[in-house]
Amino acid sequence: MRLHECPPSATFFIKMNRILDTTRFVLDQAQSVKINRDKIDAFCSTFTHEHKKHWWKASPRDLSTLSEDQRLHFLFLFNALSFCYWGEPKWTVELDSQKFDGSWAMITALGRAVDERKPIFDASYLAEIGKKEFSEILRGNTTIPLLEERWKIMREVGRVLTERFDGQVQNVIKAANNDALKLLDLIIANFPSFNDSWKYKRREIFFYKRAQLLVGDIYNVFNQKGFGTLKNTDQLTSCADYKLPLALRKVGIISYSLKLANMIDNQQQIQKGSEQEIEIRASTIWAVELIRQELKKRIPDITATHINDYLWLTTQQKTGDEKPYHHTITTSY
């Protein structure tokens, strides 16, 4: 029996309020991060309907040249491997004499693999891919951080797709009956590398950053049609990463204790799973939620994903006066 065919007792279903509820507990206990609610009104006054743009529209890679199945596999692979890009020097990938870093670099590298006819949409290939060949796919100006971890995740994706979903990402969506929350559940239950939960004061806190981003990307890249015909996407929260707290700090919605601010500004590492890191991520989730609640008064269909994408895109516009984002070595984001 394939796992996605298991009876309900063999799987768990995520109630999205688990993310808001558990991160709210962090917010109530936080010592190092604060949400400044008086700054939310000012931010919301500048947010318009035009700001509701999915982040992928700014991507250097046009996925419309791929088949729908290939597009779906591309999104799955990208979100499986998209985390921890910072380093010195920063990993970059070049395309048409232009250098990309971060998420754009990962998209460019995977797109290059497609152009070079590497069978990255073949789950059995991914399950057996060697480290050397994998590193060739992600070649850039320097070795990407956490190469070993990414290689293992690539193999995990291939193995699980092959063993449980007949090698096809579309079968994961079919098993979820086009429900975003069930799809999120299936991703986390079947692909351990997407499970993003941590302990804070002996309580389990849920973030599910990459899994939520994957579901949101499927919904938006397919324009809510075909594989993107997903209900309950409005219940996704923001994705707690490096860049969102940077954007929220810049507009004054979140602020740090003097100790944490000095650590971040001096680019000292914040340990993954530490109280400080969890407080940054939980405050990010709730800052966006509070923004959403305020904006909903005049933009009824606003979602956390809309705000998430707008904030992330603002961080791609370099002005030269940016403060550093927090540095954490993690596969969560």
N, C-alpha and C positions, 0 to 999 in steps of 0.2 A: 504494500500500500504506500502510495506517495504521501509525503507529509501534508501537502496541500489538500489531500482528500481525507485527512484524519477526522474523526468525529469531534464535535465541539469541545469535549472534555480534554482533548489532547493539545489544545491551543489556548492562548489567552487573548482577550480582545481589549485593546487599549481604549480607555475612556479618556478623551482629550483633556478633561478637567484634571487628570492626574498630573499633567505638566504644569498647569496653572496652580493647582492646589499645592503641589510639593515645592514649587519655586516660590510661592507666596510664603510658605513657612520660612524659607531662607531669607526672604525680604524682611520678615518680622524680626529675625534674629541678627541681621547683618550689622557688622561693626565697621567694615572697610568701604562699603559702597552705599550711596544714598541716591534716591530719586527725588529730584527737585520738582515737585508738581506745579509750582508757580511758573515754570518754564514751558510747560506743556501747551498752555493756551497760545503763547506767542508762536510756537512751532506750528500748531494746527492752523493758525490764521494765515499761514503762507502756503498751506497744502491745498492743491486744487485737483480737480478731476484729471487734469493732464498729467499729474504725477503718478497716476496708476498705470505704470508701464513695467512689464516683466523684464527682469534684468537681462534675459537672454537676447533681447532685441539689440543690445549693444555688443553682442558677442562677435569676435573676429571670424567665427565659423558659421556659414550658412548650412543648416541641416536639411534644407528643402531638396537638395540633390540626392539625399538618401531615401531609400524606401521607408515606409512606416515602421516595419520591423527593425530595420537598421537604426533608424532614428531613436527608437525605444531602447535598443541595446546601447547606443552611444550615451544616452542620458543616464542609464544605469551604471555604466562603467565610469563615466565622469564623476558621478556622485559617490561611487565607491572609493575613488582614489583622490578626491578633492579635500585636502586638509594640509595644514602645516607647511606653508610655502616659504616662511621667512628663514633667513640665514645670511651669512656673509661670506662670499658674495651671494646675492639673491639668485635663485635658479631662474633662468630665462630661456625662452624658445623663440627662434627667429622665423619670421614668415614674410617674404617679399620685402626684405631689408628692414622690417620693423620688428623690434624686440618686445615680447610679451612676458609678463611675470604673473604669479598667482594663478587664479582660476583661468584667466585668458591663456596662460601658458599651457595648462593642462588640456584645455579644449584644442589648442593649436597642435599639441603633441599627438593627441588621439586622432585629430583630423589628418595629420601627416601620415600616421600609420594606415589610415584608410586609403590615402592617395598612393601609398607604397604597396598597397594590396596585401597588407598583413591581415590575416583572418581574425580580427579582434571581435567579430560578431559570431564566431563559432565557439560555443561554450566548451566543447571538448578541447579545443586549442588552448583556451584560457586555463583550463584545469591542469594542463600539463606544461604550460609555458616555463621555460628555463629562466633563471635569473638574468643571464647575460642577454638573452633576447628581449626580456622585459625592460632591462635598463636601456637597450637600444631604442625602444619605443619612446622612452622618456628622456632621451639624450637632450642635453642643452649646453649652456656655457659651463655648467658645473653639475655635480651629482645632486639630484633632488633630495631634500631631507627625507628621512624615514623610507629610503628605497626598499629595504628589506621588508618592512611592514606592508608597504604598498604591493610588493610582489606577492606576499602571502595572501593579501586580500583579493588580488586579481585571480589567484588560483582558487580561492574559496568561492568566489562568484561563479567561476566556470564549473567547479565541482558540484555546487548546490543546484545550479541550473540544470546540469546534466542529470543528476541523480533524482531530482524531485520535480522538475518542471519541463522535462523533455527538451532541455536546452534552450527554451524560449522564454524571454521576459514577459511576452504577452500572456503566457499561462499563469503568471503570478497575478496579473490584473484580472484575468478571467476567474481565478479562484477567489478574488476579492469581490466579485459581482459589482464591479465598477463603484465601489464604496471606498473613498479616500482613507477612512479610518481603518477599515479592514485591510486595505492594501498596506498601510503603515504597519499594522499588526503582523501581517505575513512577512514583510521585509525583515522586521526585527526578530521574529521567531525563527526564521529560516537562515538568515545571514548574520551570524554573531557579530561581525565587524561593524554592523550598523547600530548595535545596541549601545546607547549613550546614556547611561544612568550612573549616578555617583552617590556616595554616602556623605551626609552633612549632619553633624551632631547626632549621629547614629540613625538618621532617617534616610531613606532612599529618595533621591531627587532625579526626576526624569527630564531630559532635554531632547533627545532624538533629533539632533540637528541635521545630519546628513540624510536621514530617512525622510524627514519632513520636507527637506529641500527637494529630494528626488520626486516625491509625490506632487509637490507644487510645480515642479518643472514639467512633469508629464501632463498635468492639467493645462498648463499655459502654452507650452511649445506646440501641443496639438490643438490649440485654440478651442478647448473644451469639446472637441469632436473626436470620434473614433476612440483611440486608447485614452484620450483626455476627457472622455465623458464620465467624470467622477463626481459623485455627490459628497457632501460634507466637507468640501475643501475649505469652507469658511470657518471650520473649527481648528484648522492648523494654527499654531502659534508662530511667532517669529523664530528665526534660527540663530541661536546664540553662538557667535563666532568671534573672530578678532575685530572685524571691521565695524559691526554695528555699535558696539560700545564706544569705539573711537568716534563715530558720527554723533552719537548721543552725548558724549562728553563735550564735543566741540560746540554744540548748541546749548550746553548747560543743563540738560535734562538729567544726566547722571554725573555725580562727582565722587571723588575718592578721598579716603583719609590721607593725611599728609604722608604717612609711611608708604601706603600703596602707590600714591601718585609719584613719589620719588622713585620707587622701584620701577614703575612703568616708564617714567620719563628718562631714567638712566638705563633703560633696556635690560634690567635684571630679570632673570627668568622667574615666572610665577609657576609654581609646581602644579601639574595637573592633579585634580582632585583635592587641592588645598581649599581651605575655607575662603581664602581671598578669591581664588579662581571661580569657585562655585557662586560666590556672591556677585561677581561681575556678570556671569552668565544669567543668573536668576533675575538680576536687576534689569538686564537687557530684555528678557522675556516680558517682564511686567511694565517696563517703560513703554514698550510698543503696545501692550494691551491697553494701558491707560490712554495712549494717543488714539488708539482705535475707538475706544469708548467715547472720547470727545468728538472725533471726526464723524462718528456715526450719526451725530445730531444733524449734520447737513449733507453727509455723503452716505446714505443708508446702506449701500452695498460695499462699503470699505471693509477690507480684511487685513489681518495682520501681515499676510503675504505682500499686499500692496505696499504697506509701510516699510516692511523689511527690505523689499527690492529698491524702493526709493532711497532709503538710507544707505544701502550698500553701494548704489550707483554714485551717490555723492562722494564716497571715499575714493572713487576712481578718477575724480577731477582734482589733480594735484595742483595745489596753489603755492607750495613751498614753505608754508608756515604750520604744517601739520605736526601735532604731537605724535609720539610713537604710539602704536597699539601695544597691548600687553603681549608678552612673549611666553608662550606655553608650548612645550613639546608634547603633542597629543595627536591621536588619529581621529578625535571627535570632530575637529574643525580646523 
